[in-house]
Amino acid sequence: MDNKDWTKDFGDNLANMINAAGFTQGKFADAIDVNPSTVSRYINKTALPGSKIMDRICNVLKCSFEDIVNFKK
């Protein structure tokens, strides 16, 4: 899978997992200690989180990176 496809899957899956966990984007951004616009960029497929933020995302969502990439709604 090329980077563009991976980014698209990540953003869509992250949005679905945030919603499934009961977070708004703003509350999720607070939980992982980033600006809400940063979460928006992840979801809109214009940025990917670094490893430290990815660890926070996984901790808050109680999942692995692979869970996010392979999430099915």
C-alpha positions in Angstrom: 0.0 0.0 0.0 1.4 3.4 -0.9 1.6 6.2 1.6 -1.5 8.1 0.2 -3.7 5.0 0.6 -2.3 4.3 4.1 -3.0 7.9 5.0 -6.6 7.8 3.7 -7.3 4.5 5.6 -5.7 5.9 8.8 -7.7 9.1 8.7 -11.0 7.4 8.0 -10.4 4.7 10.6 -9.2 7.2 13.2 -12.4 9.2 12.8 -14.5 6.1 13.1 -12.6 5.0 16.2 -12.9 8.4 17.9 -16.6 8.3 17.3 -17.0 4.7 18.5 -15.2 5.7 21.7 -17.6 8.5 22.3 -15.2 11.4 21.8 -15.8 14.6 19.9 -12.7 15.7 17.9 -12.1 18.5 20.5 -12.3 16.2 23.5 -10.1 13.6 21.8 -7.6 16.4 21.0 -7.6 17.3 24.7 -7.1 13.7 25.7 -4.0 13.3 23.5 -2.7 16.8 24.3 -2.8 18.3 20.8 -4.6 21.2 19.1 -8.0 20.2 17.7 -6.8 21.3 14.2 -4.1 18.7 14.5 -6.7 15.9 14.9 -8.6 17.5 12.0 -5.5 17.2 9.8 -5.1 13.5 10.7 -8.7 12.8 9.9 -8.6 14.9 6.7 -5.6 13.0 5.5 -3.2 15.9 5.4 -0.9 14.8 8.2 0.1 11.7 10.1 1.0 11.6 13.8 4.6 11.0 15.0 5.4 8.1 17.2 4.8 10.0 20.5 1.4 11.2 19.5 0.6 7.7 18.0 1.4 6.2 21.4 -1.0 8.7 23.0 -3.7 7.9 20.4 -3.4 4.2 21.1 -3.4 4.7 24.9 -6.6 6.8 24.8 -8.4 4.6 22.3 -7.1 1.4 24.1 -5.9 -0.1 20.8 -2.8 -0.8 18.8 -1.6 1.0 15.6 -2.6 -2.1 13.7 -6.1 -1.8 15.1 -6.5 1.7 13.7 -5.1 0.8 10.3 -7.4 -2.3 10.1 -10.5 -0.8 11.8 -13.8 -1.8 10.3 -16.8 0.3 11.1 
